[in-house]
């Protein structure tokens, strides 16, 4: 029912995490300040309202990383 997105930051940074489906529709967006090092964001399946292959993007003012996940309901 939930998943955790883990990510590393080289320095403290304001970070935007966006979850979207294969068509590019944004399902969720979180903007927060995170610390240098390892960070986590826990998502509940009910927050996303979609299942199947989803993508998430972790973006700071200097770096962007995109990955995919599979959400089963």
Secondary structure, DSSP 4 states (H G I P E B T S, - for coil): -EEEEEEEESS-EEEEEEEEETT--EEEEEEEEE-SEEEEEEEEHHHH---EEEEEEEE-SS-EEEEEEEE--
